[in-house]
Amino acid sequence: MPRSWWKKVLWVLLWPVMPAWVDEARRFVQNPPLRQLIKRHVAKGKPLRALNAGAGEGSFSPLLLEISSLTRAVEIDPCYVSQKRLTHDPRQQIVAASLTDVPLKSGIFDFVLCTEVLEHIHDDAAALNELRRMLAPGGWLLISVPTPPAVYDPDHVREGYERAAFEAMLRERGLEVIDVDYCMYWGFRSILRLYRRFGRRGLRKANLWVLALIDRFAQPGPPMDLIVLSRAADA
């Protein structure tokens, strides 16, 4: 037996109390509905030029890169001005820019993904205008935003968006709402409350993943995240 066996045993024993991070749960509960909407409507074999708007650390980059017809994935975030973002796929391109003023041409993307971003932007109307501007005719815009009641986040400039009001914002920009889904229920809300109260000290692998599993498969309580897929009119 290899000498490292005891390290594996120790890792298994310690795993429940190891520090966890909110985005571990976020990807687990949010990826499935996002992936389903992409598979159902967007990924139909046609070559896709995609934009990851407000990509941050790249939590949802793998979701884009797994699309077999993807030819290009531009990832935009203002934090890239000071934080270098590494890529691991030749289809990726990194751009440091604000979503209210994107230095890219109009109509160049077939698909735009924007998850948990608009609630951080004061001028969300300008950001939506930019996302719409960069969509090609018939292009898809997939957005997720918090919806009340949402757990307080000091980095948010608004609590979130009601479905009717958000759909109206999209229609005002010539976008047809195609499909809607929800995610993040009591389990994820509990994870966020633990983090807000105790920081990372309150999140351990065991409690985070128990709550994440409950959230994904049982979905108790009202949702706190709204997912909307819309499409630009054909030329």
N, C-alpha and C positions, 0 to 999 in steps of 0.2 A: 504494500500500500504506500503511495507517495507520502512524503513527509508533510506535504501541505494539507493533508486531510483535516488536521485540527483547525487550520485557518478557515476552512469551509464550514466546519461545525460551529466555530465561534461566530462566523458571519451570520449563520442561520439563527443562532441564539440571540445575537444582538440586534438583528434586523428590526424587530418590533419597536425598539426604543431609539433607532437611528433618526436623526433629523430629517424632516420631509419639507417639501416646498409646495406652495399652493398650485403652481402650474402643473405639477404632476397630476393632480386631481382634475384641473381644468381641461387638460388634453384628454383625459380618460372619459370625462362626461360630455365634452363638447365635440370631440372628433367624430363620433358615430353619426350624429345628425348632419354635421357639415359634409361628411363623406357621402352620406346617403343622398343628399340634395345634389351634390356634384355628379354622382354616378347616375342619378335618375334623370337629370336635365342637361348637364353641361358636357360631361365626358362622353361624347358620341363618336369618337374616332376622328373628328375633324382636328387638324393641327391647332393648338391653343397657344396664344401668347398671353401670359398671365402677369398680373401685378399683385404683389403682397403688400397692401397699404398699411403702414404702421406696423412693420414686421417685428420690431424690437429684437429680442434675442433669437428669433427664428423658430418659435415654438410650433408654428403651423407650416413651416417650410416643407417638412416631410409630406404633409397632406397634399401640397401642390406637386411635389416632385414624383409622387407615386402615380400621377395621371400619365398614362402611357403616351397620349398624344401631345403632351406638353413639349413645346419647342423652346420656350424662353420664359424665365421667371425673374422679373425685376422686383427687388425687395427695397422698399423705401421706408426710411425712418429718420427723423431729425437727430436722433442720438448718435448716428453714424459719423457725425461731424467730429465727435470726440472719442467715440468708442469704435475700435476697429471690428468689423464683422467678417468672420471667416466664412468661406463657402467650401462645399465639398462636391459640387456638381457643376459641370461646364455650362449648364443651362442657366445658372444663377448669375444675376448681375446686381450689385449693391449700389444704391443711390442715396446720398445724404440730402434729405429735403423735407420740408414741411408739407403736409397734405393740403394746406391752403394755398400753396404756390409751388406746384411741381414743375421742374424744368424739363418736361418731356412733351412730345408732340401730341396733338389731339388724335383720337380715334385709332390708337395703336395696340389696344389690348382687347382680346376676345373674352377675357375673364378677369374680374377683380375680386379679390378676397380681402375683407376688412373686418377683423375680429377685435372687439373690445377696444375701440379706438375713438369713435366719435364723441363719447362721453367725456373724453379728456380734452377736447378741443373747444375753445371759447366760440370761435366762428365755425360752427359745424355746418352751416349753410354753405360757406365758401368751400369747405372740404368736400361736401357732397357734389358741389358744382364741378370741382376738379376731377373727382372720380367719374362723374358722368361725361365730362369732356374727353377723357382718355379712352372711353369705351368705343369700340368699333360698332358700326351698325349691326344690330342683332346680338351685341355683346352682353354678357351676364355679370351682374353685380350681386355678390353674396356678402351680407353684412350681419354681424351679431352685435347686439347692444344690450345693456341691462334694461330691465323693465321693472317698474315699481310693483311690489316693495322690494328694494334691493338693499343689501348691507352697505352701510356707510363706508365710503372710501374717500380719504382726504385728497386723493389725486384726481378725483372726478370734479368737473365743473357743473355737472347736473346729475341727478339721481339716475336718470335713464329716460326711456321713451315709451309712451303708450302705443300699442299697435296701430290704432287708427290714425293717430297723429303722424307716426313715422311713415306709414304707407302713403299718407297724403304728401309728405315731403318728397317721396320718391316719384309719385305721379306728377307733381309740379315740375319735375325735371325730365319728363317724357319717358319715365321708366314704368313698365308694366309689372305689377307684382304677380309672380308666377307661383310661388309656394312659400309657406310659413311653417316654422317649427319652434319649439321651445326646449330649453334645457336648464340645468342648474336649479335644483329644488332644495328641500330642507337639508339634505346631506351636505351639499356644497355651501349652502348658507351657513351651516354650523362650522364648516372648515374656515370660512372667512371670519366668523365671529371669534373663533379660537385664535386665529392669527392677529386680529385687531386687538384682542385683549392681552395676549401673552407673547406676541411675536413668534419667532420660530421655535421658542421654547415650548409653545403650546401645540406644535405640530410634530408628531412622531409618526413613523411609517404605519404603525398599527392603527392608530385612531384615524389618520387621514384616509387610509385605504378602506377601512370599514365604512366610513361615511361616504366615500366615493362610490363604493359598490352599492350601497343603499340608494344613493342618488341616481345612479345610472339605471338600475334595474327596477326599483320600486317607485321612484319619482314621487315621494310624498310631499304634500303641501303645494302652494302656488309656485310657478316658475319665476325665476328672477333674471332669465336671459331670453331675449327674443332674437330669432334668426329669420331673416327675410331674404329670399332670392327674387331678384327682379331682372328685367331684360330691356335693353334699349330697342327702340323701334328699328326695323329694317330700313335701309335707305330707299 
